[in-house]
């Protein structure tokens, strides 16, 4: 986030797991403000996003207890602007009115989680700007502060399925007048509204890809005009609020992210670059694009460096890291991602794709292969530094992350092909990836493991129940009972499971066939489970019941319980314990890879 005061971002402290605000200004880089705030994050929709907004004289931030704080420049302590129990996210500073705009979410669970678009003044006064929609995205303001745009969606849709874009005028007293919807020419997922002066741009996929469109909001017909861009996704699935994959540049032109076969690219176009120019090619994912003064800033990731805050000169297209970007694991070799495509099926226009990481240790035999199913499932695997992958490659394993059908980054049709086929085509694509890599000589076909987190754990468990090809598998807080998850999930995803599997009342057999707990007896390969006792998404009882079902079938599943963890392990000691247990498990149930492991010293 940026303002006239400089650039602000959140940075995690590995030692404590806390996230702190950092600030770059004319004097250099400083640990910002709000020393009384040890952890900052939004919990809206369960996935948060937009926990920070920069103002000319300070920064707004959402603390872990979901209060909005304002921290003036030069002041160490923050002050809370909200005191209610609602969650806030998608912050956007409104400097003209000395306030912050936000998405406000009240309550928890399927029946609650109601959202509003609100404004919070610095004295704590809260104004509801818009309500009545089920969900709201982060708002955007025009340069003069007189116009606003936002995106909303209704149950049972998810934001990557179908959304609506709104605009309104902002009155003298700060309320909205003439709010109106602008309908895309075809059903669309619309996201990331941004004003370039008074012109409104959005990302819309109504022609098959998330691409930038200019929207003439002054025309009653809401004319849509697409930018001259390639046919690829220019954004990814909006699981979090406040994403920014495009940004108008000072003096004209645009910075935009492109996703090409899973790899992110940053391109500049416009006045200084009549022919679009790709910049910072060493990096492979770009988020949070913004401008400050004459420079463009972005959070960038790469296969061999730590996350970086890049500063880019739009005139020269030169990029440099102002924070982060250090070499990952200095002194050690790194496994580099190699893109691979799965052979296409008949009439398949886009085949699954993934990234292969080969082992770093010499071995006379073909390596064992760990297939990783990403979560979401409407997410994606990116070729960026992941210490967990390097852990396996240093121990003699090959690792393949697979972007199966349903992943984002490959167009609308590919993403929506998972509808009612979860637990089927994702499982097929994992097997297709294994077959392709084994056939190409990258791995031993008798030493294939499969694992995943959350929904990726579900894919792994379904794969283990449907095929004997896997030596063993792992579920890391994975879904084992979709029906139970449907009853207990939060409101954001309350309609998602019906989209993934179909209505359970109309398709009861399908739900039964795709419930790992009910297929426990078909799992011949060894399985290891990792579960947090405080998990609010995949509740602990799911994993306990799955383990009990396997034991009743005469199997010996291995369960590792972490009482103090939630959905996704945050504590370093627990993450290390999970890796050590999983590595021991794979070595016990596969070929001994000890002879392939070199000293890491």
Secondary structure, 3 states (H helix, E strand, C coil): CEECCEEEEEEECCCCCCEEEEEEECCEEEECCCCCCCCECCCHHHCCCCCEEEECCEEEEEECCCCEEEEECCCCCCEECCCCCCEEEEEEEEHHHCEEEEEEEECCCCCCCEEEEEEEECCCCEEEEEECCCEECCCEECCCCCEEEEEEECCCCCCCCCCEEEEEEECCCCCEEEEEEECCCCCCCEEEEEEECCEEEEEECCCCCCEEEEEECCCCCCEEEECCCCCCECCCCCCCCCCCCEEECCCCCEEEEEEECCEEEEEEECCCCCCCEEECCCCCEEEEEEEECCEEEEEEECCCECCEEEEEECCCCEEEEEEECCECCCCCCCCCCEEEECCCCCCCCCCCEEEEECCCCCCCCCCCEEEEECCCCCCCCCCCCCHHHHHHHCCCCEEEEEECCCCCCCCHHHHHCCCCCCCCHHHHHHHHHHHHHHHCCCCCCCCEEEEEECHHHHHHHHHHHHCCCCCEEEEECCCCCHHHHHHHCCHHHCCHHHHHHCCCCCCHHHHHHCCHHHHHHHCCCEEEEEEECCCCCCCHHHHHHHHHHHHHCCCCCEEEEECCCCCCCCCHHHHHHHHHHHHHHHHHHCCCCHHHCCCCC
